[in-house]
Amino acid sequence: MVYNLTTASNSTSLYAMSHGVNDALSGWPMMLVLISFFIVLLAMFMYRGFINATLASSFIITLLTGISWTLGFVNFYFIFLPLIVLIVSVIIKMLE
């Protein structure tokens, strides 16, 4: 599939270039970055237990996703993925 990247090639700043590429690919590049951050954070917090690690990682990623949505890097429906993980983690933690 061919993507129109003229906006990215004519940009004058890193923000404009990354925003152009992100728009051309429907927000997937930033979402993949956030998923990889989630995996790294999960591995970092794993010494606290899986539920605590998931809770902390999903909270941080939910905040980063909200900031990314505000800046226009992530589509609105991508906000719900880390939010659902956060809600499920809170529920499981409360049931322990």
C-alpha positions as CSV (number, residue, x, y, z in Angstrom):
1,M,0.0,0.0,0.0
2,V,1.3,3.5,-0.9
3,Y,1.1,6.2,1.7
4,N,1.1,10.0,1.0
5,L,4.1,11.2,3.0
6,T,4.5,14.6,1.4
7,T,3.6,16.3,4.7
8,A,6.3,14.4,6.5
9,S,9.0,15.1,3.9
10,N,8.1,18.9,3.8
11,S,8.1,19.3,7.5
12,T,10.4,21.7,9.3
13,S,10.4,20.1,12.8
14,L,10.4,16.7,14.4
15,Y,6.9,17.3,15.8
16,A,5.5,18.1,12.3
17,M,7.3,15.1,10.7
18,S,6.2,12.6,13.4
19,H,2.7,14.0,13.3
20,G,2.5,13.7,9.5
21,V,3.7,10.1,9.6
22,N,1.4,9.3,12.5
23,D,-1.6,10.7,10.6
24,A,-0.8,8.8,7.4
25,L,-0.7,5.6,9.4
26,S,-3.8,6.3,11.5
27,G,-2.0,6.6,14.8
28,W,-0.5,3.2,14.9
29,P,3.2,4.2,15.2
30,M,2.6,6.0,18.5
31,M,0.3,3.2,19.8
32,L,3.1,0.7,19.1
33,V,5.5,2.9,21.0
34,L,3.1,3.0,24.0
35,I,2.7,-0.8,23.9
36,S,6.4,-1.2,23.9
37,F,6.7,1.2,26.9
38,F,4.0,-0.8,28.7
39,I,6.0,-4.0,28.2
40,V,9.2,-2.4,29.5
41,L,7.4,-0.9,32.5
42,L,5.8,-4.3,33.2
43,A,9.2,-5.9,33.2
44,M,10.6,-3.2,35.5
45,F,7.8,-3.5,38.0
46,M,7.6,-7.3,38.0
47,Y,9.5,-7.6,41.3
48,R,6.3,-6.2,43.0
49,G,4.2,-9.0,41.6
50,F,2.2,-9.3,38.4
51,I,-0.9,-7.5,39.5
52,N,1.0,-4.6,41.1
53,A,3.2,-4.4,38.0
54,T,0.2,-4.4,35.7
55,L,-1.5,-1.8,37.8
56,A,1.5,0.6,37.8
57,S,2.3,0.1,34.2
58,S,-1.2,0.6,32.9
59,F,-1.6,3.7,35.1
60,I,1.5,5.3,33.5
61,I,0.5,4.3,30.0
62,T,-3.0,5.6,30.5
63,L,-1.5,9.0,31.4
64,L,0.9,8.9,28.4
65,T,-1.9,7.9,26.1
66,G,-4.0,10.9,27.4
67,I,-1.1,13.2,26.7
68,S,-0.5,11.7,23.3
69,W,-4.2,12.1,22.4
70,T,-4.1,15.7,23.5
71,L,-1.1,16.3,21.2
72,G,-2.9,14.5,18.4
73,F,-0.7,11.4,18.1
74,V,-3.2,8.8,19.1
75,N,-6.8,8.4,17.9
76,F,-9.6,8.7,20.5
77,Y,-10.5,5.0,20.5
78,F,-6.9,4.0,21.5
79,I,-7.4,5.7,24.9
80,F,-9.7,2.8,25.9
81,L,-7.2,0.0,25.7
82,P,-4.9,1.1,28.6
83,L,-7.9,2.3,30.5
84,I,-9.6,-1.1,30.3
85,V,-6.4,-2.8,31.5
86,L,-6.2,-0.3,34.3
87,I,-9.8,-0.9,35.4
88,V,-9.4,-4.7,35.3
89,S,-6.2,-4.4,37.3
90,V,-7.9,-2.3,40.0
91,I,-10.8,-4.7,40.2
92,I,-8.4,-7.7,40.5
93,K,-6.3,-5.9,43.1
94,M,-9.4,-5.0,45.2
95,L,-10.5,-8.7,45.1
96,E,-7.2,-9.9,46.5
